[in-house]
Each structure stands twice: as C-alpha cells, then as structure tokens.
Amino acid sequence: MSYFSDLAHQYIDGEWKPGSGSWDIIDFNPYTGEKLASITVATADEVDRAYRAAERAQREWAETNPYTRRLVFERALRIVEDREQEISDTIVAELGGTRLKAAFELHLAKEFLREAIQLALRPEGRILPSPVDGKENRVYRLPVGVVGVISPFNFPFLLSLKSVAPALALGNAVVLKPHQNTPICGGTLVAKVLEDAGLPAGLLNVVVTDIAEIGDALLTHPVPKVISFTGSDKVGRHVATVCAQNFKHAVLELGGNSALIVLEDADVDYAVDAAVFSRFVHQGQVCMAANRILVDRTVEEEFTEKFVAKVKTLRVGDPADPATHIGPLINSQQAESVSAVVEQAVEAGATALLHGSADGNVVSPSVLSGLPADAPVLSQEIFGPVALVIPFDGEEEAARIANDTPYGLSGAVHTADIERGVRVAKRIHTGMIHINDGTVADEPIVPFGGEKHSGVGRLNGDAMIEAFTTQKWISIQHGRSRFPF
C-alpha cells in the first residue's frame, strides 16, 4: 500500500473524500524535498459534518458492551504489528524520523494500544452513603461524548493514538486534526488502522486543515466536550482560552525546557550517554528533550570533554539509513530558527564547543557552554540539535537553575545516591523527572504531563479516565423525603 496516495483525503463519517477548501496542504519529505501528497483542506462546514457524525455514532458506541469495544483495539494492535515496516517507512519519509526513532515511536504506540484494550474495562461507578434516611447515592462514570484531538508533528502516530485510542475505548467519539506537516502519520493512517480494525463509521473522523481555513471552529463547535491538544505553549494558551470561554475541558501537553542534572558523584560515562540521547533523539524535536545539561563544577571538565566527543560520533544525514542518528528537522523554517538560536547565543557570549551547520533541513549538532546567566536561550525551548552545558556549585544552585524557566515538563538527576537524587528531584518543578536515566520517557500507566507552561492535566493510565469521562450522581429515595413546605 502507498499510504501517501491512498490516504491523502479527509475521513468523515466513514468516507474518504477530498476536502472542499480552495487550497491544498502539500506534504513534503523534509530530507529529500519530494512531494509526498497533496490534500485539499477541510472547511468549517466539514468540521461541522465531522463533529455531527461523531455525535450520532457515539450514542450507540457508549451503549456497546466494553468487552466488544476492546476487540477493536486488539485487532488494531495486530494490524500495527503486521504493517510495522510500512508504517516505519512512512514515519521516515513524512517527518524525517530515523529508523531508530521510528522503532521507538512504534514500540510506544503498541504499548498504548495494549493499554487501550485494558482501559475499556477500567471505569468504575460507586455507591456512596447519604445523611438522608432511605436515600442511595450512585455515582456513574460515563463517556464525555465527543473529544477533539489536535496532534503535533514530532511523534504524530504515537501522540494521535495516545488520545484517540483511550477516548474511543472509554465510549467516546473523536474528531482528530493532525499537524499540517504530518497529515498521514498523525491523521489518516490512524483512521485507516482503526477502520480496518472494525471501528464503526463516524466514531473517528480526521480533518486535515489549518486555522487559516477554519479559524477556531474545531474548538468553538458545540459538540466536543473535551479538547486534547499537544503542541507549543503559545498555541496551547490560545486553546485553553477558547475552551474556557466555551466551557470545554482542555487537556494540554505542551513544550519543555528540561534539565538533566549531573551531580558530583554521578557515573560520568553513563550520564554522558543519557544526556546525548536525551538531547539529540529525533534531532532534538522532543518536548521532553534535555535542553539544558547541568553539571557539577567538580566534574564539568571531564563530563564536557566526553560529551562533546560522543556528540561528534553521531552520524548526520539520510534518516532512511539505519546508521543515521540525526536526520532533518521538519521544515526549512525550523532549520533556520535553530541555526539563528545558535548564532544569537554565540553573539551574546556563549562558547561553541561544537558549532553545527545547516544543509537543507539537516542541522548538525551544536554544543554551547559559557552562557551568560541572562542569555534568553536558557529559558526557551529549542526544538533542534542544540545542547547547553551549564556548570553549578552544589544541589542548591542546581535546583535554582533547573527551575529558572517558565516550563516544567521533564528532567533527570544523575547521582550515586538514589535517595539524594529523589530529594533533588522533588525540588524541581516538573510533572515528571527521572533518577539515573534520560529525560525522554513515556509509559502507558504513569501520569504524563507538565507544570507551569508545560501543560494542564495528565494523560496515561487512570488519568485517561479522568480526562475522557465524567461523573454523574443519581440518587434514589427508597423511602420518603420530608420537605419543609
């Protein structure tokens, strides 16, 4: 199957059709520049059709036995396993993911499908006591109805499935809008897998479009009760504002500026390995990436020397080559932006221990040190292969520097004393942090999410139930209440 030719359509109410907008989204291979697909955008009318189809289909789906619902996800898992090579090829072509990255994304996607199978049976009601004689209080856990999902370009197949599959498993319907740069991996490929797995028509709808065409129609439409958004904090702020104005619940998984902290008693060689992966996996286009590598001054020289040496061994180039570590950034704007960040930092006084260069959308790694304390680059998210090495003196200063950012997504602490690492980790204002590991991690049953500008709410495990269901209190008076008038 050629996913790019077969799936370059809108998917609404079980039908594959072109959009009716007046312009096309062009899907390019970011490494070769090859045109992969052309998709005519969906209009606001088609967004309305998608939500109305979801609303109709959801009523019967919510009444479907959850043991029956979970069969869809069992079949979807088998389909992903059977088509793993084709899906991997699509990830490499559409987003410039390396073979290693594609395998990493598919491994997690399968884990989240396994969790969706279990999630269908997880919601539980409760019976609570009442101070009123004869009254029984039942609390039901019900689907919210329809969920809008907006996914990003960096891990599009995984991060679409991560919200779509649990929302469906819990009895909801979904309208999914993938990122314009990854409409296949993040959108129509997800729909194809679930369609082939037997998901009834109308329960998942994919609209490939842009805010320039539909404005805020995806957010303001009266049907969806929850919007699950993964992307930048700038757009996330807008999503949160519009959702609040329209009394919708927003689950926001946003950017990060994570710190990997190397204490003086750490295993330096191991910390180097963790830091290189945490900064440079998928060209640094990961919200959990270790933007800042904080190193105790007593081991700074040893760590930095070994870190730079290892970064120099990373192979840069064609993502289809299994030996490649660093492929292209998603588009030319991103490549130009990352290159500009490096130049501005050097002009502001940073030392470039490695000074990367751009070849098309491929940007080779940069390692910067000696940054002034007020350098703007220290507090921003860098979505590219740029590492900042920052020395500190003792735990107090490490925690202060780590927290000196508007973000709070992930992090790591390396130390020989695990409980010391936990004490330091508790002081870092993040939603997730890891002892003696990398900063890039995700698991199906742990609460995933950030603090500060890194998001609102959590996903994964029981947090999915909180995100995509609601509670309803039904009381039953078995006797007779007494009314004052």
N, C-alpha and C positions, 0 to 999 in steps of 0.2 A: 504493500500500500504506500502511495505517496501522500503523506499526511498534508503536505502543503497544497497540493492541488485538490484533494478530496475534502479538506476541512476548512477551506477559505470561504466560509459562509457564516451567516447568523444561524443560530439554532434556537428556534422559538416554537413552543408547543409541539415539540417532536418533529418539526420540519426544518430541513436545511435549505435556506433561501438566501439570495443576495440581500444586502441592506438596500434601503430606498433613499439614502442620502445622496448628496450631489458630488461627493468626492470619495476618494479611496485612501485607506491606510495601506501603505506599502511595507511589506515585511521583508527586511534585508538580512542576509548573513553578515554579521558585524566583522568577520575576518576577511572574507573574500569580496564583500560588497555585492554579491549575487542577489538578485531579486528572487525571493522565495515564493511570495504570494501577494496578491492584491485583493483587498477586501473592501467592498463598498460599505461605508459606515451605516450603522443603525441610527434612526432618527428618534426623537422623543416619542413619536407615535408607536414605534416598535418597542421601545422601553415599556410603554404602557401595555402593549399586547403581551409582552413577556411577563410582566407582573400580574396581569389579569389571568393569563394561562396558569401561572403558578398558584394563584389564589383558588382557582377552580379545582386544580388537581390535588391541592393539599388537603382538602376536606376528606376525601376518600382515603388518602395516604395516612392521615392521622388516625383513622379507624382501622387501618390494616394491622393485623397481628404483628408485633415487633419481631417475632420469630420468622415471619415471612419477609419483613423488611430487610432483615440482616442477610438473607440469601443473596440479595443484590450485591452486597459488598464482598461476600465470599466469592461470587463469580467475578467481580471487578478485580479482586486480588489475583485470581488465576489469569485473567486477561493481561494484567500488567506483567506478571511473570512470563507469560508466553510471548509477549511483544517487547520484552525488555530491550532487545537490540535496536528495534525500530525507534522506540521512544528515546533511547540514549542517542541515536543518530540525530534525532530531531532536536534534542537539547543542545547538542554540539553545534548544529547548523544555525538554530534560531537565536541562541543567546551567547554563543561563543564559549560555552562551558567546556572545560577539558573533559577527557574521558574519566578521570578521577572524580571530578565534580559531578558528572552525570551519574556515575555509580553511587556516589554519596547521596544525591538527591533521590534516586530511585529506591535505595535502601530505606530511607526515611519514609518515602511515600508508601511503600509496602507496609511498614510498621504502623503508619497512621490508618491505613485501610484495615489492618488487623484490629486496631483499637475501635474503629467504627463498628465492626462486627459485634464487639462486646458492648459498645455503648448503646446499641438499640435496646438492650435489656436492662440498662442501668437505672433509669428513673424510678424513683420510689415515692409513693404517697405516704401520708402519716395520719394517724388519728390522735387528736390532742384533747386533753381534759378541758372541761368548761366549768366556770364558777356557777353556772345556771343549772339548776336541777333538771334532769331529763334531757339535757342537750348533748349531742355528739358533734364534735368538730372534725371534719375530714379536710385534709389539705392534699389536693391533687397536683401532680406535676405534669403540665401539658405543653405541647409544642407552642412556640410563639406564633407560628403561622407561616409567614414568608420572610426569608432572610436575604438581604442584598450583600453580595460579596465583591470586594474590589481587591484584586491581587497585584503584586509587583512583578518586575521583570527579572529579578535576580535568581529566585528559586520558584519559577512560576507554576510548574506542575505540582510540586510539593505544597506550596503555600495556597494554591487554589483548593486542592484536595483537602488540605488541613481544616478548612472551614466548611467546604461543601459537603464532604462525606459525613461528618458528625451532625451537621444541621439536618441532612436528609435522614440519617439513621434515627434521629430523635423525632421524626414525624413531620418535619417542615418541608417546604418547597424553597427553591433558591433561584435567584437571578444573579448571574456571575458576569462581571465586567473585567476582562483581563487587561493588563497593560498593553498599550498600543505597540510596543516593541516585541511583545511575545504573545500575539493573539492565538497561536496554535497551542503551544505548550501550556499556556496559562488559561486557555479557554476551551476551544473546540475539541482539543484532544481529550480533555477531561470529560466533556459531554459524550464523545464517541465511546470512551471506555465504559461509561455508565449506561449509555444506550444499549451497547452490546451486552451488558450485564443484565439487561431486563428492566431497567428503571422505567416506570410508566411515563408516557409523554406528558409534558407540561411541568413535571416536578423540577427539572433543571433546565434553565434557559440561559443561553450565552449571548450577550450583546457586545459586539466588537464596535466600539465607538469612541468618542472623545468629548471632553467638556465643551470644546469649540462648537460641537454639533448639538449636544443635548443640554448644555448648562448643568443645572443641579437636579435634573429630572430623576436621576437614579436615587437621589437622597430625599427629595421632597415628595415623591409619589406616595399616596396614602396607603398603599397596600403593605409594604415591608414594615415590620416592627423592630427589626434589628439590622444594623449595618456593620459588617465585619470588614475593616479596612486595614491593609498592610501597605506601608509606604513611608514617605517622608513626614517629618513633624510639621512642615509648613502646610502640606495638603491635609494632614491629619487634623490640624487646628480648624481648618475650614469645614471638614467633615463633621467634627464634633459640634461646631457652632450651628450648622444647618440642622443636624439631628436634634440638638437641644431645642431649637426653635420649632421643630415639628414633632416633639415629644416621642422621639425614637431613641432606642438604646444603641450606643456606639461602642464597639469593641475595637480598640486602636492598638495595633502593633507597629511601632514607629522606629525611628533611627536610633543610633547609638554612638557613643564615643568611648568605648570600653578601654579599661586599663588592665594590663597584665603586669602584676607586681612581683618582682623578684627580690625576696629578702636575702640577707647576707648569708644565711645558712642553706640556701637552696642548692639543689643539684643543677649546676650551671648548664651542663651539656643538655640535660633534659629540658630545662627551661628555655634554652635556645630553640630546640625542636618544637616545643609547644608554641613559642612566640612566632616562629616563622610560619607555621601552619595557620595560626590564629590571625595573622595579618594578611597573608597572601593567598589564602584559599579563594578560588573564584575571582582572582585579580583584586581582592580586597572589597568586592561588591557584596558585602555581607553586613547586615545591621549589627551583628554581634562581634564583628572583627575587632582585633586589638589595635585600635588606632594609636594608642599610647602604650609604650613599654617602659614601665617604671623600674629602675634598677638601683639597689642599694649602692652607694658610692664605693663601698669597700670591694665590690665585685664588678663595678661598672666596666673597668678596662678589659677584664677577662671576658665578660659577657659580650660586650660590644664587638670585640675582635672576632669572637666565634660566631656571633650573629651575622655580621657583615660577610664573613667567609661563607657561611651557609647560604645566605641570600644570593651570593654570586654564583652558586651552583644551580640555581633554579633556571630551568630551560624555558625560554620565552618564544612564543610563536604560534604555530598551527594547532588549534585545540583538538583537531581530529587525530593528531599524532599522540599515541598513548604516552610518549615520553615527555610531553609538554606539561609544565607546571602552571604557566601563566599565559593565558590566551588574550583575546581582545576585550576591551571594555564594550559596553552595549552599543554605543554610538559615538559619533565624532564630537558631539557637544561634551559628553562625559570625558573623553580623552583630552580635549582642550582644557576643560575645567581642572582636571587633576594636574596636568602639566603646569597650569597657571598657579595652582596652590604651591607647588614646589618652588617655582621661580619667586613668588612673593615671599615665601618663608626664607629663602636664601638672601633675598634683598633686605629682609628685616633682621638679618644677623645669624641665621642658622648655618650650621656647617653640613655640607652634603658629603656624608661618608660614601654614599653611592648616589649618583645623580642620573636618574632614569631619563630616557628619551622616548619620543613617540614615533612609531612607524605605522601610519594609518591609525587604526583604533587600538593597536597594540602598544601599551606603555610599559616599559621595563621598570623594575623596582627602584625606588629611592629610599635611602635611609638618612634621616636628618637627626642631628644632635646639636647641642649648644643653643637651644631655642631660648630667646628672651622670655621671661615669665609672663609677659603681657602679649605674646605672639597670638594673633587671632586663630591661627591654625590649631592651637592647643585645645580650644573649646568647640571646634566644629567637627562634624562628621566628614571623613574623607572616604569617598566611595571609589577607592582605587589603590594601587600597589605602592603606598607611601607609609613608611614606618617612622614614628617619632620615638627616639630613645631619650629618656629623661631621668637624670640621677636624683636620688633623695638621700637624706640622712635620718634613718630610723623610721619606725612604724608611724609615728605621729605625722611626720611630713608626707609619708606615702599615702596615708588616708586623706590628708588635706588636698594633695594634688589630684588624687583619683576622683575626689568629689567636686573638684573645681571645674564643673561642666554642667550645662543645662540638661544633659542626658543621664540616664540611669538604667541601661538595659542589662549588660552582662559584665563579666570581669573574671579575673583569675588571680590567685595568690600562690606563689611557689615558696615552700619552706620545708625544712626537715622536721619541723614540729607541727603536726597536723592541727592540734588544738590551738596553737598560736595562729595558724592560718585561719581557723574558724573565727577567732577573736577579731582578727583584722578584717575578715570578710564581712562580719556583722556591722562594721563601721562604714562600709562602702554603701552608698545609697543607690543600690541597683535592685532590679527584680530577680536577678539570677547571678550567681558567682560560684566559681569552681576552684577547689583546692588541688594544686599539683596537676593541672590539666590545662587544656586550651580554653579560650573564651567562646568558641563556636560549638554549641551543643544544643540538641533538641531531643526530647524523648516523649513518647505518646501520653504518659500518665502524669507527668510533672506539671505544675502550674507555670506556664510560659508567658512572660510579659515583662514590662518595664515600669520604672518610676519616672517622675519628673516629665521631661519632654519625650520620653521614650514610650509613652503609651498609657492607656487606661484599660483596665480589665485584664483578664488572663484567658488563655486557651489551654487545651490539652486536658485529658482525664476528666475529673469531676467538674473542672472549670468550664468544659464544653456544655455540661448540663445547665450550669448557671447562666451561660451566655445565650443558649438557644432554646431554653424552656422557660415557662413562667409558672408561678404557683397560684392556685385558685382555692379559696376557702369556701367550702359548702358545709353549712351546719344543718343538723336535723334535730328537731324538737320532738322527742319521743313522748313527752308528757304534754303539759300546757304551760306556756309562759304566763306570767302575771304582768299586766300592763297598768301604768299609773293612771290612765284615763281611757 
